[in-house]
Amino acid sequence: MSTPNRVYIARLAGVAVFDPNGDQVGRVRDAVARMRPTQRPPEVVGLVAEMPMRRRIFLSINRITSIDPDAVVLGSGTLNLRRFEKRPNELLVLQELLDRRVQLDTGQAGSVVDVAMESSRGGEWALTRVAVREQTSRLARRGHLHQVEWDRVRGLGGLADSRGTANLLAVLEDMRPADLANALQDLPDARRNEVAAALDDERLADVLGELPEHDQVEILAALDRERAADVLEEMDPDDAADLLNELPPPEQDVLLDLMEPDEATPVRQLLRYASGTAGSVMTSEPVILPPDATVAEALARIREPQLSPAVAAQVFVTRAPLTTPTGRYLGMVHFQALLREPPADLLGGVVVNDIDPLRPTTPLPEITRRMATYDLVAMPVVDRSMRLVGAVTVDDVLDHSLPRDWRDRDAMTGAPADDDAPLDGDNG
């Protein structure tokens, strides 16, 4: 194995995994160690890699030919694509040890910030060293960092009574919201809630939108109500409405009352619509401009980084007011059309209105059929007075067309049998 003799595992989180042909197959998310009945440090038996579609698989340490901070390379052989499941005598190093409160043999208290695995001459990997930061008073600077042998640290075995979140958050901070949501689902409930609560409001709002409904509700319930209301304010109104729909009406009312009125109003409006209709799945904040806005102004608006690709794909043109419900709906302009027009031209001269808009009561199957028929990524939703009240985007349609538990890792099925060829020493 062409690799350093000692590797700190937190530095491997997110590192790409490549097959022998140089094709990326996933990214490292953790290391798996097997506890031993003796006092010897735990044996590292493999890595956990996240594949496309959020499946996490086990990579036997014996099948890895190279490990470094830039890449993990696999040797020849067929991947076992079955979902990884931890065995009773195994330890997920980052998930279970990072931030754990421990004590050095000198009596100094601290928390784990990293763990090193090291290979012996015989090729066996074990957890040999622990990076521990001293616990200090709140007024002091960060404590001294110790890198000590595994057996010099007390508190690494069994369950941790108390853990912080700073180091685990550092490992997770570069993940996309969907990947971070996936990682949270692997944590025990109490640990998941701790980590979620430590995220800032905007980051937590993004992650909640990627979690199954039951996890969303449990995380929100673990927050105090004022914090929960702040997080709901950061969510897109349609996502906030979907989450509130999972709560009892009295709890909905409490949280809505705690939200800022201008943030709560669009959410209240969305909650009025029946489930499975355009009104219940639409966003109430599409890109809206008046007919006398220029093409250049429209292009600048859709470049705003906070807009999702589906929302930024088109501009809806209406009379004033420009917040939903707007003045009369005039039509829409796709971003490709904007790119073909002179920047100084007015939107009123390039607007398209040859496709009938949706009504709030239009059922989801009809929305899907019409979007597929016209190859659209978004459709306007208007009321009886032809005022724009929102837009249904393709991601809204997908989200509500898939089974309710599609985000739940426990509901995922394994790989097909012909793709599930176990490797020697593979977990599972």
C-alpha positions as CSV (number, residue, x, y, z in Angstrom):
1,M,0.0,0.0,0.0
2,S,1.5,3.3,-1.1
3,T,0.4,5.6,1.7
4,P,1.7,7.4,4.7
5,N,2.3,5.2,7.8
6,R,0.0,7.5,9.9
7,V,-3.2,9.2,8.7
8,Y,-5.4,11.5,10.7
9,I,-8.9,10.5,9.9
10,A,-10.7,13.9,10.2
11,R,-8.5,15.1,7.3
12,L,-9.9,12.3,5.1
13,A,-13.5,13.4,5.5
14,G,-14.8,14.4,2.0
15,V,-11.7,13.0,0.2
16,A,-12.6,11.5,-3.2
17,V,-12.4,7.7,-3.7
18,F,-11.2,6.4,-7.0
19,D,-11.3,3.0,-8.6
20,P,-8.3,1.4,-10.3
21,N,-9.3,3.1,-13.6
22,G,-9.2,6.5,-12.1
23,D,-12.9,7.0,-12.0
24,Q,-14.4,8.6,-8.9
25,V,-16.8,6.3,-7.0
26,G,-17.6,8.4,-4.0
27,R,-16.2,10.3,-1.0
28,V,-14.9,9.3,2.4
29,R,-17.3,9.9,5.2
30,D,-15.8,7.9,8.1
31,A,-13.5,5.1,9.2
32,V,-14.7,1.8,10.8
33,A,-12.7,0.4,13.7
34,R,-13.2,-2.9,15.5
35,M,-13.0,-2.9,19.3
36,R,-10.7,-5.7,20.8
37,P,-11.2,-7.5,24.0
38,T,-7.7,-6.7,25.1
39,Q,-6.2,-3.3,25.9
40,R,-4.8,-3.1,22.3
41,P,-6.1,-0.1,20.3
42,P,-9.1,-0.7,18.0
43,E,-8.3,-2.3,14.6
44,V,-9.3,-0.2,11.6
45,V,-11.1,-2.5,9.2
46,G,-12.2,-0.1,6.5
47,L,-13.6,3.2,5.4
48,V,-17.2,4.3,4.8
49,A,-17.7,6.0,1.4
50,E,-20.7,7.9,0.2
51,M,-21.8,7.0,-3.3
52,P,-24.2,8.8,-5.7
53,M,-27.8,8.7,-4.5
54,R,-26.5,8.9,-0.9
55,R,-25.8,5.3,-0.5
56,R,-23.0,4.6,2.0
57,I,-20.9,1.5,1.5
58,F,-18.0,-0.2,3.2
59,L,-14.5,-0.2,1.7
60,S,-12.4,-2.9,3.2
61,I,-8.9,-1.6,4.3
62,N,-7.4,-4.6,2.5
63,R,-8.8,-3.4,-0.9
64,I,-7.3,0.1,-0.5
65,T,-4.0,0.6,-2.3
66,S,-3.4,4.3,-1.4
67,I,-4.6,6.8,1.2
68,D,-3.5,10.4,1.3
69,P,-5.2,13.8,2.0
70,D,-6.0,14.2,-1.7
71,A,-7.4,10.8,-2.7
72,V,-8.1,7.2,-1.7
73,V,-7.5,4.7,-4.4
74,L,-9.0,1.2,-4.6
75,G,-7.2,-1.9,-5.9
76,S,-8.8,-4.4,-8.3
77,G,-12.0,-6.2,-7.4
78,T,-15.7,-5.6,-7.4
79,L,-17.3,-3.1,-5.0
80,N,-19.9,-4.3,-2.5
81,L,-22.7,-1.9,-3.1
82,R,-24.8,-3.0,-0.2
83,R,-25.6,-0.2,2.3
84,F,-23.1,-0.1,5.1
85,E,-24.4,-1.1,8.5
86,K,-22.3,-0.9,11.7
87,R,-21.9,-4.1,13.7
88,P,-22.1,-4.2,17.5
89,N,-18.4,-4.4,18.1
90,E,-17.5,-1.7,15.6
91,L,-16.8,2.0,16.0
92,L,-17.4,4.9,13.6
93,V,-14.4,7.0,14.4
94,L,-15.6,10.5,13.4
95,Q,-19.2,10.0,14.3
96,E,-18.5,8.6,17.8
97,L,-15.2,10.0,18.9
98,L,-15.0,13.6,17.5
99,D,-15.7,16.1,20.3
100,R,-15.9,13.4,23.0
101,R,-15.0,14.7,26.4
102,V,-11.9,12.7,27.6
103,Q,-9.2,12.8,30.2
104,L,-5.4,12.4,29.7
105,D,-3.4,10.2,32.0
106,T,-2.0,13.4,33.5
107,G,-5.5,14.3,34.7
108,Q,-6.0,17.1,32.2
109,A,-9.6,17.2,30.7
110,G,-10.1,17.9,27.0
111,S,-12.0,17.0,23.9
112,V,-11.1,14.8,20.9
113,V,-10.3,16.8,17.7
114,D,-8.9,14.0,15.6
115,V,-7.8,10.4,15.7
116,A,-4.9,8.9,13.8
117,M,-4.7,5.4,12.3
118,E,-1.4,3.8,11.8
119,S,-0.2,0.7,9.8
120,S,2.1,-1.9,11.2
121,R,4.8,-3.8,9.3
122,G,2.3,-6.6,8.8
123,G,-0.2,-4.2,7.1
124,E,-2.7,-4.0,10.0
125,W,-4.2,-0.6,10.6
126,A,-5.1,0.5,14.2
127,L,-6.2,3.7,16.0
128,T,-2.9,4.6,17.7
129,R,-2.9,8.3,18.5
130,V,-5.5,10.9,19.6
131,A,-5.4,14.7,19.2
132,V,-6.9,16.2,22.4
133,R,-7.5,19.9,23.0
134,E,-7.3,20.9,26.6
135,Q,-10.5,22.2,28.3
136,T,-10.0,25.8,29.4
137,S,-12.1,28.5,31.0
138,R,-14.4,30.5,28.7
139,L,-12.3,33.6,29.1
140,A,-9.1,31.8,28.1
141,R,-7.9,31.2,24.6
142,R,-8.1,27.8,22.9
143,G,-6.4,25.1,25.0
144,H,-3.2,23.4,24.2
145,L,-3.4,20.6,21.7
146,H,-1.9,17.2,22.8
147,Q,-1.2,14.3,20.4
148,V,-0.9,11.3,22.6
149,E,-1.0,7.5,22.4
150,W,-4.4,5.9,22.4
151,D,-3.8,4.2,25.8
152,R,-3.0,7.6,27.5
153,V,-6.6,8.8,27.0
154,R,-9.4,7.8,29.3
155,G,-13.0,7.9,28.2
156,L,-12.7,6.6,24.6
157,G,-14.6,3.4,25.4
158,G,-18.4,3.2,25.8
159,L,-20.8,6.1,25.4
160,A,-19.9,9.7,25.9
161,D,-21.7,11.6,28.6
162,S,-21.0,15.0,27.1
163,R,-19.8,16.2,23.8
164,G,-19.4,19.4,22.0
165,T,-19.9,19.9,18.3
166,A,-17.2,22.2,17.1
167,N,-14.9,19.6,15.6
168,L,-17.6,17.6,14.0
169,L,-19.1,20.8,12.5
170,A,-15.6,21.6,11.1
171,V,-15.6,18.2,9.3
172,L,-19.1,18.7,8.0
173,E,-18.9,22.4,7.1
174,D,-18.0,22.0,3.4
175,M,-20.8,19.5,2.7
176,R,-23.7,20.5,0.5
177,P,-27.0,20.7,2.5
178,A,-28.2,17.4,1.1
179,D,-25.0,15.6,2.0
180,L,-25.0,17.1,5.5
181,A,-28.6,16.0,6.0
182,N,-27.6,12.5,5.0
183,A,-24.7,12.6,7.5
184,L,-27.1,13.8,10.3
185,Q,-29.3,10.8,9.6
186,D,-26.4,8.5,10.6
187,L,-26.1,10.1,14.0
188,P,-28.0,9.0,17.1
189,D,-31.0,11.2,17.7
190,A,-29.6,13.1,20.6
191,R,-26.3,13.7,18.8
192,R,-28.1,14.7,15.6
193,N,-30.2,17.3,17.5
194,E,-27.0,18.7,19.1
195,V,-25.2,19.1,15.8
196,A,-28.3,20.6,14.1
197,A,-28.8,23.1,16.9
198,A,-25.2,24.2,16.6
199,L,-25.7,25.2,12.9
200,D,-26.5,28.8,12.2
201,D,-30.1,29.6,11.2
202,E,-29.6,29.8,7.5
203,R,-27.5,26.6,7.3
204,L,-30.0,24.7,9.4
205,A,-32.9,25.9,7.3
206,D,-31.1,24.6,4.2
207,V,-30.5,21.2,5.8
208,L,-34.0,20.8,7.2
209,G,-35.3,21.1,3.6
210,E,-33.3,18.0,2.7
211,L,-34.4,15.8,5.6
212,P,-37.4,13.4,5.9
213,E,-40.4,15.0,7.6
214,H,-40.1,13.0,10.8
215,D,-36.4,14.2,11.3
216,Q,-37.5,17.8,10.5
217,V,-40.1,17.7,13.2
218,E,-37.9,16.1,15.8
219,I,-35.1,18.6,15.2
220,L,-37.5,21.6,15.3
221,A,-39.1,20.3,18.4
222,A,-35.6,20.1,20.1
223,L,-35.1,23.8,19.6
224,D,-36.7,26.5,21.8
225,R,-39.6,28.1,20.0
226,E,-38.0,31.4,19.4
227,R,-35.0,29.7,17.6
228,A,-37.4,27.4,15.7
229,A,-39.3,30.5,14.5
230,D,-36.0,32.1,13.4
231,V,-35.1,29.0,11.4
232,L,-38.5,28.9,9.7
233,E,-38.0,32.5,8.6
234,E,-34.8,31.4,6.8
235,M,-36.6,28.6,4.9
236,D,-38.3,29.2,1.6
237,P,-42.0,29.8,2.3
238,D,-43.1,26.6,0.6
239,D,-40.6,24.5,2.6
240,A,-41.6,26.2,5.8
241,A,-45.3,25.5,5.0
242,D,-44.5,21.9,4.3
243,L,-42.8,21.5,7.7
244,L,-45.5,23.3,9.6
245,N,-48.1,21.1,8.0
246,E,-46.5,18.2,9.9
247,L,-47.2,19.9,13.2
248,P,-50.5,20.1,15.2
249,P,-52.4,23.3,14.4
250,P,-51.9,24.8,17.8
251,E,-48.1,24.5,17.4
252,Q,-48.3,25.9,13.9
253,D,-50.1,29.0,15.3
254,V,-47.5,29.5,18.1
255,L,-44.6,29.4,15.7
256,L,-46.3,31.6,13.1
257,D,-47.0,34.2,15.7
258,L,-43.3,34.2,16.7
259,M,-42.2,34.8,13.1
260,E,-41.8,38.3,11.7
261,P,-45.1,39.3,10.1
262,D,-43.6,39.7,6.6
263,E,-42.0,36.3,6.8
264,A,-45.1,34.6,8.3
265,T,-47.6,36.0,5.8
266,P,-46.6,34.0,2.7
267,V,-46.4,30.9,4.8
268,R,-49.9,31.4,6.2
269,Q,-51.2,31.9,2.6
270,L,-49.6,28.6,1.5
271,L,-51.0,26.7,4.5
272,R,-54.5,27.5,3.2
273,Y,-54.2,25.4,0.1
274,A,-55.3,21.8,-0.1
275,S,-52.6,19.2,-0.2
276,G,-51.6,17.9,-3.7
277,T,-52.6,21.1,-5.5
278,A,-50.5,23.8,-7.2
279,G,-51.2,26.1,-4.2
280,S,-49.7,23.6,-1.8
281,V,-46.4,23.0,-3.7
282,M,-45.7,26.4,-5.2
283,T,-43.1,28.9,-4.1
284,S,-44.6,32.3,-3.4
285,E,-41.3,34.1,-4.2
286,P,-40.5,33.6,-7.9
287,V,-38.5,36.2,-9.8
288,I,-41.0,39.0,-10.7
289,L,-40.3,42.2,-12.7
290,P,-42.5,44.9,-14.3
291,P,-42.9,45.1,-18.1
292,D,-40.8,48.3,-18.2
293,A,-37.7,46.5,-16.7
294,T,-34.9,45.9,-19.1
295,V,-33.4,42.6,-20.2
296,A,-30.2,43.7,-18.4
297,E,-32.1,44.2,-15.2
298,A,-33.7,40.8,-15.5
299,L,-30.3,39.1,-16.2
300,A,-28.8,40.8,-13.1
301,R,-31.8,39.6,-11.0
302,I,-31.5,35.9,-12.0
303,R,-27.8,36.0,-11.2
304,E,-28.4,36.5,-7.5
305,P,-26.7,33.5,-5.8
306,Q,-29.5,32.7,-3.3
307,L,-31.9,31.8,-6.1
308,S,-32.2,28.1,-6.9
309,P,-31.6,27.1,-10.6
310,A,-35.2,26.3,-11.1
311,V,-36.4,29.6,-9.8
312,A,-33.7,31.6,-11.7
313,A,-34.6,29.9,-15.0
314,Q,-37.3,32.4,-15.8
315,V,-38.7,35.8,-15.0
316,F,-42.4,36.4,-14.5
317,V,-43.7,39.7,-15.7
318,T,-46.6,41.4,-13.9
319,R,-48.2,44.8,-13.2
320,A,-47.5,46.4,-9.8
321,P,-47.4,45.4,-7.1
322,L,-44.5,43.0,-7.7
323,T,-45.0,40.8,-4.5
324,T,-47.5,38.0,-4.5
325,P,-50.3,38.4,-5.0
326,T,-49.2,40.8,-7.7
327,G,-50.9,43.0,-10.2
328,R,-52.2,41.4,-13.4
329,Y,-50.0,38.6,-14.7
330,L,-48.6,39.4,-18.2
331,G,-46.4,36.4,-19.0
332,M,-42.9,35.1,-18.5
333,V,-39.4,35.2,-20.1
334,H,-37.0,32.2,-20.0
335,F,-33.4,33.0,-19.3
336,Q,-32.3,31.7,-22.7
337,A,-34.6,34.2,-24.4
338,L,-33.0,37.0,-22.2
339,L,-29.6,36.0,-23.5
340,R,-30.7,36.4,-27.1
341,E,-32.2,39.9,-26.7
342,P,-30.4,43.3,-26.6
343,P,-29.7,44.3,-23.0
344,A,-31.6,47.6,-23.3
345,D,-34.8,46.0,-24.6
346,L,-37.9,46.0,-22.3
347,L,-39.4,42.8,-20.9
348,G,-42.8,43.9,-22.1
349,G,-41.6,43.4,-25.7
350,V,-40.2,39.9,-25.2
351,V,-42.7,38.4,-22.8
352,V,-44.4,35.1,-23.7
353,N,-48.0,34.3,-22.6
354,D,-49.1,31.5,-25.0
355,I,-49.3,28.9,-22.2
356,D,-52.2,29.0,-19.8
357,P,-51.1,29.5,-16.2
358,L,-52.0,27.1,-13.4
359,R,-54.7,27.8,-10.8
360,P,-54.0,27.2,-7.1
361,T,-56.5,24.2,-7.2
362,T,-54.8,22.5,-10.2
363,P,-53.9,18.9,-9.0
364,L,-50.4,17.6,-9.1
365,P,-50.9,15.0,-11.9
366,E,-52.2,17.8,-14.2
367,I,-49.2,20.0,-13.3
368,T,-46.8,17.2,-14.1
369,R,-48.5,16.5,-17.4
370,R,-48.4,20.1,-18.5
371,M,-44.8,20.8,-17.5
372,A,-43.7,17.6,-19.4
373,T,-45.8,18.5,-22.4
374,Y,-44.2,22.0,-22.7
375,D,-40.7,21.1,-21.4
376,L,-41.0,23.7,-18.6
377,V,-39.0,24.0,-15.4
378,A,-41.6,26.3,-13.9
379,M,-45.2,27.4,-14.4
380,P,-47.0,30.5,-13.1
381,V,-49.9,30.1,-10.7
382,V,-52.6,32.8,-10.8
383,D,-55.9,33.5,-9.0
384,R,-59.3,34.3,-10.5
385,S,-58.2,37.9,-11.0
386,M,-55.1,36.8,-13.0
387,R,-52.8,38.0,-10.2
388,L,-49.6,35.9,-9.9
389,V,-49.7,34.1,-6.5
390,G,-46.7,31.9,-7.0
391,A,-44.9,29.5,-9.3
392,V,-44.5,25.7,-9.4
393,T,-41.0,24.6,-10.2
394,V,-39.8,21.2,-11.4
395,D,-38.1,20.5,-8.0
396,D,-41.4,21.1,-6.2
397,V,-43.1,18.6,-8.5
398,L,-40.4,16.0,-8.0
399,D,-40.4,16.5,-4.3
400,H,-44.1,15.9,-4.0
401,S,-44.3,13.1,-6.7
402,L,-41.8,10.8,-5.0
403,P,-42.8,8.7,-2.1
404,R,-43.0,10.6,1.2
405,D,-40.0,8.7,2.6
406,W,-37.7,9.2,-0.4
407,R,-35.3,11.3,1.7
408,D,-35.2,8.7,4.5
409,R,-32.1,6.5,4.3
410,D,-33.8,3.7,6.2
411,A,-36.3,3.4,3.3
412,M,-33.7,3.1,0.7
413,T,-33.3,-0.3,-1.1
414,G,-30.0,-2.0,-1.7
415,A,-28.3,-2.5,-5.0
416,P,-29.5,-5.1,-7.5
417,A,-28.2,-8.6,-6.9
418,D,-25.9,-8.6,-9.9
419,D,-24.2,-5.4,-8.6
420,D,-23.8,-6.8,-5.1
421,A,-20.6,-8.9,-5.3
422,P,-19.0,-8.9,-1.8
423,L,-15.3,-8.4,-1.4
424,D,-13.1,-10.5,0.9
425,G,-13.4,-9.0,4.4
426,D,-16.2,-6.7,3.4
427,N,-18.6,-5.5,6.0
428,G,-22.2,-6.7,5.6
